[in-house]
């Protein structure tokens, strides 16, 4: 009680208004509900016979509703772990850590993480401290993911992919998500590219010699992609050759492209 008992007799005299103050500590449920309603109840005993003793109970109550300011939100952070990764070869594995945080003030149900570029759905690692399957306010869930490098990733020079977190915020306090929340984050890892080709020219058969004008010397020439990047428009030239160079074999998938590790073979001849 703050004030109102003007004659300080401890009795609520006719016409008197006593003023009280109260406070209430908000709970998470109140925020999820979106409002807080509570009721104050006044009680006393009226003295209708003037004997100075209350003998008839009297009561009344009133309620007040205060709205919450709800900010349903999640935050996704995707990071290469360990830091500073690069890749050089098809089959290299890139590893990531992804965190999903409830950075709003409303409970989030059905949290999920996706990453279309990962080898599999990101795997939950830790963070659900109370093991209720709900992303509580302030909680951060940790996921891990992997991506196995392809030739296209090497040719691109970097690998970029995006992780997306989703969930449903409970904005009416019924214990079910009703408001979708989402966030995403990307990460780029650079390739270490080594574009390279190797040419080897050999007299075939070995041990050739020549003795007269018009003798023909024959050669085998190989063109190998000994780097880690696909090579387009491969050609071999030999200005001194009388015949060729002529392609013989090596384009195993018949795509006209010198794939990493492929060796194309040519033949050429020279008239003495």
Secondary structure per residue as TSV (DSSP state, phi and psi in degrees):
chain	resnum	aa	ss	phi	psi
A	1	X	-	360.0	137.2
A	2	X	-	-106.3	-42.3
A	3	X	B	-165.0	170.8
A	4	X	-	126.0	-27.9
A	5	X	-	-82.4	81.4
A	6	X	T	-65.3	-32.2
A	7	X	T	-98.6	1.0
A	8	X	-	56.3	41.2
A	9	X	S	-104.7	-1.5
A	10	X	S	76.4	3.2
A	11	X	S	-111.9	143.1
A	12	X	-	-84.5	93.0
A	13	X	-	-71.0	157.9
A	14	X	T	-55.9	129.3
A	15	X	T	88.1	-14.4
A	16	X	-	-73.8	146.4
A	17	X	-	-126.3	117.8
A	18	X	-	-94.3	138.6
A	19	X	B	-110.4	131.9
A	20	X	-	-121.6	157.8
A	21	X	-	-123.2	151.4
A	22	X	-	-148.5	159.7
A	23	X	-	-137.9	158.5
A	24	X	-	-143.1	132.4
A	25	X	-	-90.3	120.5
A	26	X	-	-65.6	141.5
A	27	X	-	-105.9	168.8
A	28	X	H	-62.4	-35.5
A	29	X	H	-61.8	-37.5
A	30	X	H	-62.2	-40.1
A	31	X	H	-68.5	-43.2
A	32	X	H	-62.1	-36.6
A	33	X	H	-63.2	-32.5
A	34	X	T	93.6	-5.9
A	35	X	E	-163.3	165.7
A	36	X	E	-132.5	119.2
A	37	X	E	-113.8	128.4
A	38	X	E	-138.9	162.0
A	39	X	E	-121.7	132.9
A	40	X	E	-105.1	136.3
A	41	X	E	-123.1	129.2
A	42	X	E	-105.2	139.5
A	43	X	E	-134.4	157.0
A	44	X	E	-174.0	-179.3
A	45	X	E	-126.3	117.9
A	46	X	E	-77.2	150.8
A	47	X	-	-113.2	86.0
A	48	X	T	-82.6	-7.9
A	49	X	T	-112.6	5.5
A	50	X	S	69.4	19.2
A	51	X	S	-88.6	5.3
A	52	X	S	79.6	9.4
A	53	X	S	-125.8	134.9
A	54	X	-	-75.1	133.9
A	55	X	-	-134.1	-5.6
A	56	X	E	-122.0	114.3
A	57	X	E	-63.7	139.9
A	58	X	E	-130.9	144.8
A	59	X	E	-151.9	155.8
A	60	X	E	-160.3	158.9
A	61	X	E	-143.6	164.6
A	62	X	E	-152.0	149.9
A	63	X	E	-116.3	164.2
A	64	X	E	-144.1	137.4
A	65	X	E	-116.3	130.8
A	66	X	E	-120.8	128.2
A	67	X	E	-80.2	146.7
A	68	X	-	-87.7	152.8
A	69	X	-	-98.7	101.2
A	70	X	-	-89.0	137.4
A	71	X	-	-131.3	75.9
A	72	X	-	-66.7	126.7
A	73	X	-	-164.0	145.7
A	74	X	-	-130.4	157.7
A	75	X	E	-131.6	131.8
A	76	X	E	-111.0	133.5
A	77	X	E	-129.0	121.5
A	78	X	E	-111.1	130.2
A	79	X	E	-138.1	139.3
A	80	X	E	-74.9	128.6
A	81	X	S	-134.2	117.0
A	82	X	S	-73.1	162.4
A	83	X	T	-71.4	158.9
A	84	X	T	76.8	22.2
A	85	X	-	-68.9	151.1
A	86	X	-	-142.6	175.2
A	87	X	B	-144.0	150.1
A	88	X	-	-130.6	-14.4
A	89	X	S	-140.9	142.8
A	90	X	T	-56.4	131.9
A	91	X	T	100.1	-14.2
A	92	X	-	-57.1	146.4
A	93	X	E	-111.6	123.5
A	94	X	E	-95.5	136.0
A	95	X	E	-119.7	143.8
A	96	X	E	-134.1	153.5
A	97	X	E	-117.3	133.8
A	98	X	E	-125.1	130.0
A	99	X	E	-113.2	142.6
A	100	X	E	-122.7	114.4
A	101	X	E	-117.4	135.9
A	102	X	-	-84.2	94.2
A	103	X	-	-99.0	12.9
A	104	X	S	-97.5	-153.9
A	105	X	S	-128.1	17.4
A	106	X	S	-123.7	139.2
A	107	X	-	-60.7	139.0
A	108	X	E	-116.4	125.1
A	109	X	E	-100.1	159.5
A	110	X	E	53.4	47.8
A	111	X	E	-66.2	142.2
A	112	X	E	-149.2	152.1
A	113	X	E	-127.0	136.4
A	114	X	E	-131.9	154.1
A	115	X	-	-156.1	92.6
A	116	X	T	-58.8	-24.7
A	117	X	T	-84.7	-9.1
A	118	X	S	-79.7	157.9
A	119	X	S	-63.4	-29.8
A	120	X	S	-150.8	169.6
A	121	X	S	-55.5	132.6
A	122	X	-	-50.0	137.3
A	123	X	E	-92.8	127.5
A	124	X	E	-64.1	136.7
A	125	X	E	-115.9	-48.3
A	126	X	E	-167.7	172.0
A	127	X	-	124.5	-26.1
A	128	X	-	-81.7	80.5
A	129	X	T	-60.0	-34.9
A	130	X	T	-100.9	8.2
A	131	X	-	51.9	41.5
A	132	X	S	-105.7	2.0
A	133	X	S	71.1	12.5
A	134	X	S	-118.5	136.4
A	135	X	B	-84.2	92.8
A	136	X	-	-71.1	158.7
A	137	X	T	-56.7	127.4
A	138	X	T	89.2	-13.9
A	139	X	-	-73.3	147.1
A	140	X	E	-126.2	119.9
A	141	X	E	-97.6	139.8
A	142	X	E	-110.8	131.9
A	143	X	E	-123.0	157.6
A	144	X	E	-124.5	151.4
A	145	X	E	-149.2	158.8
A	146	X	E	-135.9	152.9
A	147	X	E	-136.1	129.2
A	148	X	E	-91.9	125.3
A	149	X	-	-66.4	137.9
A	150	X	-	-109.2	169.2
A	151	X	H	-62.3	-36.5
A	152	X	H	-60.6	-38.1
A	153	X	H	-61.5	-40.1
A	154	X	H	-67.1	-43.8
A	155	X	H	-64.3	-33.8
A	156	X	H	-67.6	-30.0
A	157	X	S	90.9	-10.0
A	158	X	E	-162.9	160.5
A	159	X	E	-122.3	122.3
A	160	X	E	-118.8	128.2
A	161	X	E	-148.4	166.2
A	162	X	E	-125.8	133.8
A	163	X	E	-104.9	138.6
A	164	X	E	-125.7	129.8
A	165	X	E	-104.7	143.0
A	166	X	E	-137.3	158.9
A	167	X	E	-174.4	-179.0
A	168	X	E	-129.8	117.7
A	169	X	E	-78.7	144.8
A	170	X	-	-96.8	95.3
A	171	X	S	-98.8	3.3
A	172	X	S	-122.4	4.0
A	173	X	S	74.1	16.6
A	174	X	S	-90.9	4.9
A	175	X	S	83.5	11.9
A	176	X	S	-132.0	145.9
A	177	X	-	-72.3	139.8
A	178	X	-	-135.4	-11.4
A	179	X	E	-123.2	111.7
A	180	X	E	-62.3	138.8
A	181	X	E	-130.1	144.3
A	182	X	E	-152.7	155.5
A	183	X	E	-159.7	159.3
A	184	X	E	-145.1	163.8
A	185	X	E	-151.4	148.3
A	186	X	E	-117.2	164.2
A	187	X	E	-146.6	139.1
A	188	X	E	-120.7	130.8
A	189	X	E	-119.1	129.5
A	190	X	E	-85.8	147.2
A	191	X	B	-87.5	153.3
A	192	X	-	-100.1	99.2
A	193	X	-	-88.8	139.1
A	194	X	-	-131.7	75.3
A	195	X	-	-67.6	127.6
A	196	X	-	-163.7	145.9
A	197	X	-	-130.7	155.9
A	198	X	E	-129.5	131.0
A	199	X	E	-111.4	132.1
A	200	X	E	-128.5	121.7
A	201	X	E	-111.8	129.5
A	202	X	E	-136.7	138.4
A	203	X	E	-71.7	124.0
A	204	X	S	-132.3	119.5
A	205	X	S	-74.0	159.4
A	206	X	T	-68.9	161.4
A	207	X	T	78.4	15.3
A	208	X	-	-65.9	153.2
A	209	X	-	-143.4	174.2
A	210	X	-	-140.8	153.0
A	211	X	-	-134.2	-13.3
A	212	X	S	-145.9	151.8
A	213	X	T	-55.6	134.5
A	214	X	T	97.0	-11.8
A	215	X	-	-60.4	147.4
A	216	X	E	-110.0	125.7
A	217	X	E	-100.3	132.1
A	218	X	E	-114.3	146.9
A	219	X	E	-132.5	153.8
A	220	X	E	-116.0	132.8
A	221	X	E	-123.6	128.3
A	222	X	E	-112.2	141.9
A	223	X	E	-121.9	114.3
A	224	X	E	-118.0	136.4
A	225	X	-	-85.9	95.0
A	226	X	-	-99.8	14.1
A	227	X	S	-98.0	-154.5
A	228	X	S	-127.2	17.9
A	229	X	S	-125.3	138.4
A	230	X	-	-60.5	140.2
A	231	X	B	-115.3	124.8
A	232	X	-	-100.4	159.5
A	233	X	S	53.6	49.5
A	234	X	-	-70.9	138.1
A	235	X	-	-144.1	154.3
A	236	X	-	-128.0	131.7
A	237	X	-	-124.2	153.8
A	238	X	-	-151.3	89.1
A	239	X	T	-58.2	-24.2
A	240	X	T	-88.3	-10.6
A	241	X	-	-69.8	142.2
A	242	X	S	-85.5	-32.8
A	243	X	E	-127.7	133.6
A	244	X	E	79.5	-162.4
A	245	X	E	-69.2	139.2
A	246	X	E	-114.4	130.0
A	247	X	E	-64.4	137.4
A	248	X	E	-116.9	-47.1
A	249	X	E	-167.9	172.7
A	250	X	-	123.0	-25.4
A	251	X	-	-82.3	81.3
A	252	X	T	-61.0	-34.6
A	253	X	T	-100.7	7.6
A	254	X	-	52.4	41.2
A	255	X	S	-105.0	0.6
A	256	X	S	72.2	12.8
A	257	X	S	-119.8	137.1
A	258	X	B	-84.6	93.3
A	259	X	-	-71.1	158.7
A	260	X	T	-56.5	128.0
A	261	X	T	88.4	-13.5
A	262	X	-	-73.6	147.9
A	263	X	E	-126.5	118.6
A	264	X	E	-97.3	141.9
A	265	X	E	-113.2	136.1
A	266	X	E	-125.1	157.3
A	267	X	E	-123.1	150.5
A	268	X	E	-148.0	159.9
A	269	X	E	-139.1	156.9
A	270	X	E	-135.8	129.0
A	271	X	E	-92.7	123.7
A	272	X	-	-65.3	360.0
